[in-house]
Amino acid sequence: MTTPSTQPRRRIVELATRAPSIHNTQPWLWRTSSAGLELYADRTRQLGAADPVGRNLTLSCGAALHHAVVAAAALGWATQVERLPQGPSASLLASIALTPGTPSDDAGADLRAIDERCTDRRRFTSWPVPDSTLGDLARAAASRGTRALPLVDVTERFHADVLVGRAAENQAGDQRVTAEHRQWVDHSRVDGIPSAILPAERSSMARAQNRFTTGLLQDRGRDVEGSDGLIVLCGDQDDPANWLAAGEGMSALWLAASAQGLSVVPLSQVVEVAETRDALTRQVLGGLALPFILLRIGWQPISRSELPRTARRPVTDVLDPP
Ligand SMILES: Cc1cc2nc3c(=O)[nH]c(=O)nc-3n(C[C@H](O)[C@H](O)[C@H](O)COP(=O)(O)O)c2cc1C
């Protein structure tokens, strides 16, 4: 069997590092293997206060896994992925076997989506996201083995809005969580979130939608939320296998949204706080599924300025580090 030389693996990992991650912690480590690549969770980068079980960490790694698979296909490598080959509690999250193939038909568009995807927390325009588009995005996520539910019913959207606000308030009163948030804003040149891309605080409503309230980016105007699209990713068990699939699904949804010019902002606080997670399960999901992440989806104004990309750690730090 032909295994790739170092160069394509470096390039695949480099593209995978563009994946979104909680607070841009980039909680992943990659190792080359005889078959291709292995993805490990880097638990030294887990958020102890906001994410003690590692749900967001695993979602982030799932997004990186999906980015790697898409990048490999675009570069002409077929992939075979084994998830959690050493069981749910091991740090090894996935093994990817790489075999030479031909670049995917959508290679150019996929690489562009990886490059252009970002978290743009500025308010959306009031153009509604059609239900059919939300359905398509939910299907893109579900194709990766997670459940994805668009919230289109007025009552369930109302409950979700209220719970998002309550979770933000709850965390604002939790010193460990707020200290952790602060720590990851302007954390370093290679990780964390620069305050320059976080909208400045505008109103209590904006505060509820934006966990980072210390931003410097001026984003004045009317708060819009009635037209936001909402999709919740969920599953039967609150466990690493489901979180990994949800992360892959989130990445698939996000790249598909980016390709259409749609903006996606994860709202994870409502799942991080036990009380609002339980209420979301009961009031919005009818007790039929467990939520992993809520995604807000909408259109940014055509005239918006480009946001600088958040930084990433160099490949040498995340692929076969010493
Ligand atoms: C699991 C997960 C949870 C996230 N939760 C939030 C959130 O609650 N609020 C928010 O503004 N951004 C959230 N984000 C977005 C990250 O902050 C963002 O992906 C990271 O800073 C990297 O920036 P980029 O997406 O622009 O590349 C989340 C991302 C992931 C993967």
The ligand as a Gaussian input file, in Angstrom:
#p B3LYP/6-31G(d) Opt

LIG

0 1
 C      -17.443000      23.621000      20.232000
 C      -17.403000      25.106000      19.940000
 C      -18.092000      25.983000      20.749000
 C      -18.065000      27.354000      20.480000
 N      -18.816000      28.208000      21.258000
 C      -18.851000      29.513000      20.964000
 C      -19.693000      30.410000      21.719000
 O      -20.409000      29.996000      22.633000
 N      -19.688000      31.726000      21.385000
 C      -18.907000      32.212000      20.372000
 O      -18.949000      33.411000      20.123000
 N      -18.091000      31.395000      19.651000
 C      -18.062000      30.073000      19.912000
 N      -17.277000      29.222000      19.163000
 C      -16.443000      29.757000      18.063000
 C      -14.972000      29.814000      18.436000
 O      -14.737000      30.848000      19.369000
 C      -14.134000      29.984000      17.150000
 O      -14.302000      28.865000      16.344000
 C      -12.652000      30.172000      17.443000
 O      -12.430000      31.346000      18.137000
 C      -11.828000      30.188000      16.148000
 O      -12.238000      31.239000      15.311000
 P      -12.770000      31.006000      13.838000
 O      -14.012000      30.152000      13.932000
 O      -13.069000      32.385000      13.334000
 O      -11.715000      30.317000      13.045000
 C      -17.296000      27.855000      19.411000
 C      -16.579000      26.942000      18.590000
 C      -16.636000      25.584000      18.852000
 C      -15.904000      24.633000      17.953000

